[in-house]
Amino acid sequence: QVQLVESGGGLVQHGGSLRLSCAASGSIFTFYVMGWYRQTPGKQRVFIALINSGGAANYADSVKGRFTISRDNAKNTVYLQMNSLTPEDTAVYYCCGKNGNYDSWGQGTQVTVSS
């Protein structure tokens, strides 16, 4: 199975930006869609953004206009550019790849936005 590893999380001030990366151990074309989710303590993991193999993207309303998902097929990496961050964006962010046979999840990366 193709494994995913997130990076790029950290501490940022309100209004700041971060770029998360999700590196795959193999070709990201293994997955028909890749996405980002986030989770806060005691709550379910929620959808943030996805991008399909053709590059079409979709976003949750809460991040639309602030976050951008993209992919670099040559690097087998998916990115999440996050702008205008608020404390409500504080969470562990997870990358996911789906191919109909299995879902692959990364270990998560913490994003903390200070007020």
Contact map, one row per residue, 1 for C-alpha under 8 A:
1110000000000000000000000000000000000000000000000000000000000000000000000000000000000000000000000000000100000000000
1111000000000000000000011110010000000000000000000000000000000000000000000000000000000000000000000000000100000000000
1111100000000000000000011100000000000000000000000000000000000000000000000000000000000000000000000000000111000000000
0111110000000000000001111000000000000000000000000000000000000000000000000000000000000000000000110000000111100000000
0011111000000000000011110000000000000000000000000000000000000000000000000000000000000000000000100000000001110000000
0001111100000000000111100000000000000000000000000000000000000000000000000000000000000000000001100000000001111000000
0000111110000000000111000000000000000000000000000000000000000000000000000000000000000000000000000000000000001000000
0000011111000000011110000000000000000000000000000000000000000000000000000000000000000000000000000000000000001000000
0000001111100000011100000000000000000000000000000000000000000000000000000000000000000000000000000000000000001111000
0000000111110000000000000000000000000000000000000000000000000000000000000000000000000000000000000000000000001111000
0000000011111000000000000000000000000000000000000000000000000000000000000000000000000000000000000000000000000011110
0000000001111101110000000000000000000000000000000000000000000000000000000000000000000000000000000000000000000011110
0000000000111111000000000000000000000000000000000000000000000000000000000000000000001100000000000000000000000000111
0000000000011111000000000000000000000000000000000000000000000000000000000000000000011110000000000000000000000000111
0000000000001111100000000000000000000000000000000000000000000000000000000000000000111100000000000000000000000000000
0000000000011111110000000000000000000000000000000000000000000000000000000000000000111000000000000000000000000000000
0000000000010011111000000000000000000000000000000000000000000000000000000000000011111000000000000000000000000000000
0000000110010001111100000000000000000000000000000000000000000000000000000000000011100000000000000000000000000000000
0000000110000000111110000000000000000000000000000000000000000000000000000000001111000000000000000000000000000000000
0000011110000000011111000000000000000000000000000000000000000000000000000000001111000000000000000000000000000000000
0000111100000000001111100000000000000000000000000000000000000000000000000000111100000000000000000000000000000000000
0001111000000000000111110000000000000000000000000000000000000000000000000000111000000000000000100000000001000000000
0001110000000000000011111000000000000000000000000000000000000000000000000011110000000000000000000000000000000000000
0111100000000000000001111111000000000000000000000000000000000000000000000001100000000000000000000000000000000000000
0111000000000000000000111110000000000000000000000000000000000000000000000001000000000000000000000000000000000000000
0110000000000000000000011111010000000000000000000000000000000000000000000001000000000000000000000000000000000000000
0100000000000000000000011111110000000000000000000000000000000000000000001001000000000000000000000000000000000000000
0000000000000000000000010111111000000000000000000000000000000000000000001001100000000000000000001000000000000000000
0000000000000000000000000011111100000000000000000000100000000000000000001000000000000000000000000000000000000000000
0100000000000000000000000111111100000000000000000000000000000000000000000000000000000000000000000010000000000000000
0000000000000000000000000001111111000000000000000000100000000000000000000000000000000000000000001110000000000000000
0000000000000000000000000000111111000000000000000001100000000000000000000000000000000000000000001110000000000000000
0000000000000000000000000000001111100000000000000111100000000000000000000000000000000000000000001110000000000000000
0000000000000000000000000000001111110000000000000111000000000000000000000000010000000000000000111100000000000000000
0000000000000000000000000000000011111000000000111110000000000000000000000000000000000000000000111000000000000000000
0000000000000000000000000000000001111100000000111100000000000000000000000000000100000000000011110000000000000000000
0000000000000000000000000000000000111110000011111000000000000000000000000000000000000000000011110000000000000000000
0000000000000000000000000000000000011111000011110000000000000000000000000000000000000000001111000000000000000000000
0000000000000000000000000000000000001111101111000000000000000000000000000000000000000000001110000000000000000000000
0000000000000000000000000000000000000111111110000000000000000000000000000000000000000000011100000000000000000000000
0000000000000000000000000000000000000011111000000000000000000000000000000000000000000000000000000000000000000000000
0000000000000000000000000000000000000001111100000000000000000000000000000000000000000000000000000000000000000000000
0000000000000000000000000000000000000011111110000000000000000000000000000000000000000000000000000000000000000000000
0000000000000000000000000000000000000011011111000000000000000000000000000000000000000000000000000000000000000000000
0000000000000000000000000000000000001111001111100000000000000000000000000000000000000000000000000000000000000000000
0000000000000000000000000000000000001110000111110000000000000000000000000000000000000000000000000000000000000000000
0000000000000000000000000000000000111100000011111000000000010000000000000000000000000000000000000000000000000000000
0000000000000000000000000000000000111100000001111100000000110110000000000000000000000000000000000000000000000000000
0000000000000000000000000000000000111000000000111110000011110000000110000000000000000000000000000000000000000000000
0000000000000000000000000000000011110000000000011111000011100000000010000000000000000000000000000000000000000000000
0000000000000000000000000000000011100000000000001111111111000000000011100000000000000000000000000000000000000000000
0000000000000000000000000000000111000000000000000111111110000000000000000000000000000000000000000000000000000000000
0000000000000000000000000000101110000000000000000011111100000000000000000000000000000000000000000000000000000000000
0000000000000000000000000000000000000000000000000011111100000000000000000000000000000000000000000000000000000000000
0000000000000000000000000000000000000000000000000011111110000000000001100000000000000000000000000000000000000000000
0000000000000000000000000000000000000000000000000011111111000000000000000000000000000000000000000000000000000000000
0000000000000000000000000000000000000000000000001111001111100000000010000000000000000000000000000000000000000000000
0000000000000000000000000000000000000000000000001110000111110000000000000000000000000000000000000000000000000000000
0000000000000000000000000000000000000000000000011100000011111011000000000000000000000000000000000000000000000000000
0000000000000000000000000000000000000000000000111000000001111111000000000000000000000000000000000000000000000000000
0000000000000000000000000000000000000000000000000000000000111111000000000000000000000000000000000000000000000000000
0000000000000000000000000000000000000000000000010000000000011111000000000000000000000000000000000000000000000000000
0000000000000000000000000000000000000000000000010000000000111111111000000000000000000000000000000000000000000000000
0000000000000000000000000000000000000000000000000000000000111111111000000000000000000000000000000000000000000000000
0000000000000000000000000000000000000000000000000000000000000011111100000000000000000000000000000000000000000000000
0000000000000000000000000000000000000000000000000000000000000011111100000000000001111000000000000000000000000000000
0000000000000000000000000000000000000000000000000000000000000011111110000000000111100000000000000000000000000000000
0000000000000000000000000000000000000000000000001000000000000000111111000000001111000000000000000000000000000000000
0000000000000000000000000000000000000000000000001110000010000000001111100000011110000000000000000000000000000000000
0000000000000000000000000000000000000000000000000010001000000000000111110000011100000000000000000000000000000000000
0000000000000000000000000000000000000000000000000010001000000000000011111001111000000000000000000000000000000000000
0000000000000000000000000000000000000000000000000000000000000000000001111111110000000000000000000000000000000000000
0000000000000000000000000011100000000000000000000000000000000000000000111111100000000000000000000000000000000000000
0000000000000000000000000000000000000000000000000000000000000000000000011111100000000000000000000000000000000000000
0000000000000000000000100000000000000000000000000000000000000000000000011111100000000000000000000000000000000000000
0000000000000000000000111111000000000000000000000000000000000000000000111111110000000000000000000000000000000000000
0000000000000000000011110001000000000000000000000000000000000000000000111111111000000000000000000000000000000000000
0000000000000000000011100000000001000000000000000000000000000000000011110001111100000000000000000000000000000000000
0000000000000000001111000000000000000000000000000000000000000000000111100000111110000000000000000000000000000000000
0000000000000000001110000000000000010000000000000000000000000000001111000000011111000000000000000000000000000000000
0000000000000000111100000000000000000000000000000000000000000000001110000000001111100000000000000000000000000000000
0000000000000000111100000000000000000000000000000000000000000000011100000000000111111000000000000000000000000000000
0000000000000011110000000000000000000000000000000000000000000000011000000000000011111000000000000000000000000000000
0000000000000111100000000000000000000000000000000000000000000000010000000000000001111100000000000000000000000000000
0000000000001111100000000000000000000000000000000000000000000000010000000000000001111110100000000000000000000000100
0000000000001110000000000000000000000000000000000000000000000000000000000000000000011111110000000000000000000000111
0000000000000100000000000000000000000000000000000000000000000000000000000000000000001111110000000000000000000001111
0000000000000000000000000000000000000000000000000000000000000000000000000000000000000111110000000000000000000000100
0000000000000000000000000000000000000000000000000000000000000000000000000000000000001111111000000000000000000011100
0000000000000000000000000000000000000001000000000000000000000000000000000000000000000111111100000000000000000111100
0000000000000000000000000000000000000111000000000000000000000000000000000000000000000000111110000000000000000111000
0000000000000000000000000000000000000111000000000000000000000000000000000000000000000000011111000000000000011110000
0000000000000000000000000000000000011110000000000000000000000000000000000000000000000000001111100000000000011110000
0000010000000000000000000000000000011100000000000000000000000000000000000000000000000000000111110000000011111000000
0001110000000000000001000000000001111000000000000000000000000000000000000000000000000000000011111000000011010000000
0001000000000000000000000000000001111000000000000000000000000000000000000000000000000000000001111100001111000000000
0000000000000000000000000001001111100000000000000000000000000000000000000000000000000000000000111110001110000000000
0000000000000000000000000000001111000000000000000000000000000000000000000000000000000000000000011111111100000000000
0000000000000000000000000000011110000000000000000000000000000000000000000000000000000000000000001111111000000000000
0000000000000000000000000000000000000000000000000000000000000000000000000000000000000000000000000111111000000000000
0000000000000000000000000000000000000000000000000000000000000000000000000000000000000000000000000111111000000000000
0000000000000000000000000000000000000000000000000000000000000000000000000000000000000000000000000111111100000000000
0000000000000000000000000000000000000000000000000000000000000000000000000000000000000000000000011111111110000000000
1111000000000000000000000000000000000000000000000000000000000000000000000000000000000000000000011100011111000000000
0011000000000000000000000000000000000000000000000000000000000000000000000000000000000000000001111000001111100000000
0011110000000000000001000000000000000000000000000000000000000000000000000000000000000000000001110000000111110000000
0001110000000000000000000000000000000000000000000000000000000000000000000000000000000000000001000000000011111000000
0000110000000000000000000000000000000000000000000000000000000000000000000000000000000000000111100000000001111100000
0000011111000000000000000000000000000000000000000000000000000000000000000000000000000000000111000000000000111110000
0000000011000000000000000000000000000000000000000000000000000000000000000000000000000000011110000000000000011111000
0000000011110000000000000000000000000000000000000000000000000000000000000000000000000000111110000000000000001111100
0000000011110000000000000000000000000000000000000000000000000000000000000000000000000010111000000000000000000111110
0000000000111100000000000000000000000000000000000000000000000000000000000000000000001111110000000000000000000011111
0000000000111100000000000000000000000000000000000000000000000000000000000000000000000110000000000000000000000001111
0000000000001100000000000000000000000000000000000000000000000000000000000000000000000110000000000000000000000000111
